[in-house]
Amino acid sequence: MSQQHPVEPIRRQITELDQQLLSLLAKRRALSLEVAKSKRDVVKPVRDSQRESALLTRLVQQGRELGLDGQYVSRLFHTIIEDSVLRQQAWFQAQNNPDAPPSTRVAFLGAKGSYSYLAAQSYFERRDQPLEELGQDSFDAIFAAVEQGQADYGVLPVENTSSGSINEVFDLLQHTALHIVGETTESIPHCVLMADGGDPGQIKTVFAHPQVHTQCSRYLATLDVEQAYVASSAEAMALAQTTPNSVALGSERGGALYGLNVIQREIANQPRNETRFLLVARKPVEVPPQVPAKTTLLMATGQQPGALVEALGVLRDLGINMTKLESRPIHGNPWEEMFYLDVSANLRSEAMQTALRELTRLTRFIKVLGCYPCETVLPTELDSQALADDPRVPAQPIQAEQPLFSREHKAQTQAIRLGHQHLGDGSFLTLAGPGLANEPLAQWGRRVKEHGGAVLWGGEQAQSLTELRQVGQQVGLPVMASWSGLTPLSQLTADCDLVLAADAVVHHPDRLQQLGQSQRPVVLQRAAGTSGEALLAAAEQILSQGNQQVILCETGHCGSDGIPRLDLAMVAWLKQRTHLPVLVAPAMASAPLLASLVAAARGAEADGVLLPLGSEGLDSDGFAQLMKGLYC
Ligand SMILES: C=C(O[C@@H]1C=C(C(=O)O)C=C[C@H]1O)C(=O)O
């Protein structure tokens, strides 16, 4: 009997684990659809970046504890989350368009295995719709098949990250009565594919679609072989299967359908080679408010100078973001141009309706080609600190000629990202909340957000940290909790975006070291009794451990006469000495006096203010007024 190779039992274990991973992924996918259903009555986008960011941060940390590196974990989960978001969007879209074509006859370029075929597969797989494949031999034929009712959808490539726009498709869109109903962006990993038994040293012909040739031009320039242009990647693969000493350029997935093997990978000029495809149909679709929408417009402006700028100014004034602008000649009118615009807006939105009214006034021709769900899911960014190497390995303290906090070390004020805003970039931010006071967090969270605050501030008690995170996610604000050193720091950083280190921490080297090794921005408070030099020395300890996100906070106090004191000279001195952003936390005072103190802090070039709210701070009217004075 032949002996079992020692690799076999190990491989069996791997196979079993892979099986478990797959069933867990399927379970996760089903749950994500349940989440979508629970969002049905909430008119908020499906995508929740705060939740994703908290999730990824935690996974990266937990992964590290298991020996997995941060980049690996975040890449893996981006793929999982992308699938989850796109499936949720597809579910909403189907709910909103119950009379979409029941069958899915799809016209695309080429045959099975072409990139358009693979794009159609991913698009309809997300919708659990089986495909009836209608491969066509030209873009014209795709339009005709859908217009004449032989197909329900057409799949059309419109732009590629290496070769740019596909003009022929834009020109056909000018004359069609079809509507754009969807988009999908697919990664196009070009490979060299060869039939079984072929000799890579004997290649005489390379078959490829002209677009693929363009996208791989640098690699092709290194080969001394005949380059044959064919109508689609599928045709290239079919030819490579039957022509001796030939190869095709195409995807590994497509090649597998033709029994071709990969002999070279990653041959595209651009490492991120992606193509955006549009889906066209006879009837337009509605995009529900939970799904991010794109609208594509076709327009011709007048010939007078500035006509296009004037038209685009309409979008700017209405805060509508344009993601693409393409111009194409108008056939029959030499030197006149038709413009294609993609904007991130739902056609039904008030802003878009106003824009259309304005644009009809300013253009010679305007047509909505379609409004459809945006299916680009950019990865949620974790800051580099969160992805940095294993924080458990004690870092070598960083040494520099000048103190790390000093302006000699770094002239520009350090900008620190807090959600969508930056502290230290010249703006004046408000961090506010009930802090340690026992107050209804959700209500205060909404008020802080509504009045333009940058961060919600809550307590340290373990039971409220989860609530603080949840409220932050609901209202869309980063959250900060006070830390005196009693709660383990990791417990706090698992839920909070920032740590507010109480003045006492300044005098505890071990706590400063922990803050230095954490990857969260730290607000370091100075109260009376701690000198400015001691505060800077404490900041230096945090910085030298690797955490460059240190914010100083000058804290006021109430004098024995009941009058609040605030050391603005200290603020000015700190601003001169250090590039670290400086906050001011005035002691509690009546609302009008507090407003004057905040104005004075701003005058002293502080970067922001920390305000207590609720029973130990401002009431909601006082806060509203103060914020109005600051930002309106
Ligand atoms: C599943 C959700 O929807 C989206 C998908 C997420 C995921 O797959 O983990 C996370 C946040 C949302 O962007 C959710 O809101 O929890």
The ligand as an SDF file (V2000), in Angstrom:
LIG
                    3D

 16 16  0  0  0  0  0  0  0  0999 V2000
  -24.2800   45.5690    7.5650 C   0  0  0  0  0  0  0  0  0  0  0  0
  -24.3870   46.8910    7.6000 C   0  0  0  0  0  0  0  0  0  0  0  0
  -24.3520   47.7020    6.4570 O   0  0  0  0  0  0  0  0  0  0  0  0
  -23.1390   48.1000    5.8290 C   0  0  0  0  0  0  0  0  0  0  0  0
  -22.2160   46.9560    5.7770 C   0  0  0  0  0  0  0  0  0  0  0  0
  -21.3950   46.6730    6.8320 C   0  0  0  0  0  0  0  0  0  0  0  0
  -20.7960   45.3080    7.0100 C   0  0  0  0  0  0  0  0  0  0  0  0
  -20.9720   44.4780    6.1290 O   0  0  0  0  0  0  0  0  0  0  0  0
  -20.1880   45.0580    8.0460 O   0  0  0  0  0  0  0  0  0  0  0  0
  -21.1340   47.6800    7.7810 C   0  0  0  0  0  0  0  0  0  0  0  0
  -21.7160   48.9040    7.7150 C   0  0  0  0  0  0  0  0  0  0  0  0
  -22.5620   49.3100    6.5710 C   0  0  0  0  0  0  0  0  0  0  0  0
  -21.7950   50.0940    5.6920 O   0  0  0  0  0  0  0  0  0  0  0  0
  -24.6040   47.6330    8.8700 C   0  0  0  0  0  0  0  0  0  0  0  0
  -25.0290   48.7940    8.8240 O   0  0  0  0  0  0  0  0  0  0  0  0
  -24.3400   47.0370    9.9280 O   0  0  0  0  0  0  0  0  0  0  0  0
  1  2  2  0
  2  3  1  0
  2 14  1  0
  3  4  1  0
  4  5  1  0
  4 12  1  0
  5  6  2  0
  6  7  1  0
  6 10  1  0
  7  8  2  0
  7  9  1  0
 10 11  2  0
 11 12  1  0
 12 13  1  0
 14 15  2  0
 14 16  1  0
M  END
$$$$
